[in-house]
Amino acid sequence: MADDKLELFENQPIRAAWVEEEEEWYFSIVDVCQVLTESADGRKYWNKLKQRLKDEGSELVTKCHQLKLKSPKDGKRYNTDVANTEQLLRIIQSIPSKKAEPFKMWLAQVGRERIEETIDPELTIDRALETYSKLGYDADWINQRLQTIRARKELTNQWSAHGVEQGREFAILTDEVTRAWSGMSTRQYKNLKGLKKENLRDNMSTLELALNMLAEATTTELTKVHNPSGLEENQKIAQKGGNVAGNARREIEQETGKSIITSQNAIQLNEAVTQLIEAVSEIDED
C-alpha cells in the first residue's frame, strides 16, 4: 500500500508515494520531467526520454514501475510511471536542466524528513504546526485541525479493516459522512466555499472542523461496535455517524440562530481573524 501525497519543489507539485513495505519514496517521473524542463507536457518529454534510454540499452526504464497516483486533472487514480530516489537521480542526469542540482538537494531533504518522521512521529506534527502557522492560521484552529487528522486516520484504518478499498470507496463513504452532518456532498461543500483541488478541512471554521470530527469519530466507534463488511454495510454506518453530528449542528443553529456552514474559505477566515486581532490591538493601544 502506497501512502501518496504532493511534495513541493519551488512551489511546483510533484506527486510522491511512500511505500511502507520498502521504506522507500517513489516520485512521478512525468511531474519531475515537467518541473525540470519547464515543459508544457512532461508526459511527452518522458516518453521521448524513455525511448532514448531504451535505445541506448539502459536497464533503468525496465526497473521503473508504476503506482496508482491521483491525477491533478480529475482526481482519479491512474497507473503512473514512478522512480525511487536512486532511479530518479539517474534519470535527472539525462535531463539538461539548470534545476538539476537544486532538485537533487530537494530529493535528499524529502527522504531525510520522512525517515526522521518514521523514527519520531512527533516530527510530523511539528512540521504540520509550522506549515499551518506560516499560512496564517491561529493556534486554536491548528490544534483543532491536528485532532481532525488523527480522527480521520482512525476512521480510514477502520474502513480498511472492514473491507473498504482505498480511493473510490473511501470517497463514497466520506461523501456519506459529510452529507449526513452538513447536508451537502464533499463536492457541493467545496463549491460553496469556491474550492477546486484545495483540501476542504483546511478551509473550515473551527466549529465546522469540530462537527466534521464528531461525525468521523462517531462513525469510527459505530464501525467498531457493528463490525460492518464491505462498502454497502459501511455506508449505513457512515450515515449514522454523520447523523449524530448533523443533529448537533441543527441544535447549535437553533440555539444561536446562525448557520454553522459557511461559504468562507481559508483566505477569508484568516482575514477575519487578522482584522479581529488588529481591532483588539487598537483597543489596547487606546
Secondary structure, DSSP 8 states (H G I E B T S, - for coil): -EEEEEEEETTEEEEEEEETTTTEEEEEHHHHHHHHHT-S-HHHHHHHHHHHHHHTT-SHHHH-EEEEEE-TTTS-EEEEEEEEHHHHHHHHTTS--TTHHHHHHHHHHHHHHHHHHHH-THHHHHHHHHHHHHTT--HHHHHHHHHHHHHHHHHHHHHHHTT--TTHHHHHHHHHHHHHHHSS-HHHHHHHTT-SSS-SGGG--HHHHHHHHHHHHHHHHHHHHH---HHHHHHHHHHHHHHHHHHHHHHHHHHHSS-S-----HHHHHHHHHHHHHHHHHHHH-
